Amino acid sequence: MKKILLVNGPNLNMLGVRDPALYGTDTLAAIEAEVVAHGAARGVQVDCFQSNHEGALIDRLHQAHGRYDGIVYNPGAHTHYSYALHDAVECIDVPVVEIHLTDIDAREEFRRRSVIAPACVAQVKGLGKAGYLRALDILLDGPAPEEAARAGRGAGGVGTDCEEGR
């Protein structure tokens, strides 16, 4: 059975409370349950992880190396500045799809750039919670051209700039 890791970054634990007009009223637990159910319907095991701490996210991504067939990752605010998370995604042999509830290209100027997307096989944005399901489907079926347009690794790409064991 294929295994997918769902990773959510800072402040996503506050979904349902934080600006519902922008992010919706669903909690992270509800979204995770939908993704797990969608995965099960497709014959895939989905494990979930959320942290507000960059180091914990890096550690979890590193632990996924060789253990998961794909990662659905919403990096939250880390999207725009965390080269450490970019490098963590790039150095594992696991395809990653970056997901955003909102269309980051239509938001404030500082939110329009993702430093993590170039290390990913695809990016999904602006579909709300349905974007998580789409990201899972991309890992199983491959991205549409527009979803892969901002990604730098291409489907099945593997980064090579990390030493084994890091």
Salt bridges, closest charged atoms under 4 A:
ASP26 OD2 - LYS129 NZ 3.13
GLU34 OE2 - LYS129 NZ 2.80
ASP87 OD1 - HIS86 ND1 3.01
ASP93 OD1 - HIS65 ND1 3.15
GLU98 OE2 - HIS100 NE2 2.48
ASP105 OD2 - LYS125 NZ 2.99
ASP105 OD1 - ARG150 NH1 2.66
GLU108 OE1 - ARG107 NE 3.48
GLU108 OE1 - ARG111 NE 2.74
GLU109 OE1 - ARG112 NH1 2.92
ASP137 OD1 - HIS38 NE2 2.76
ASP137 OD1 - ARG42 NH1 2.84
ASP141 OD1 - ARG42 NH2 2.86
GLU147 OE2 - ARG134 NE 2.70
GLU164 OE2 - HIS65 NE2 4.00
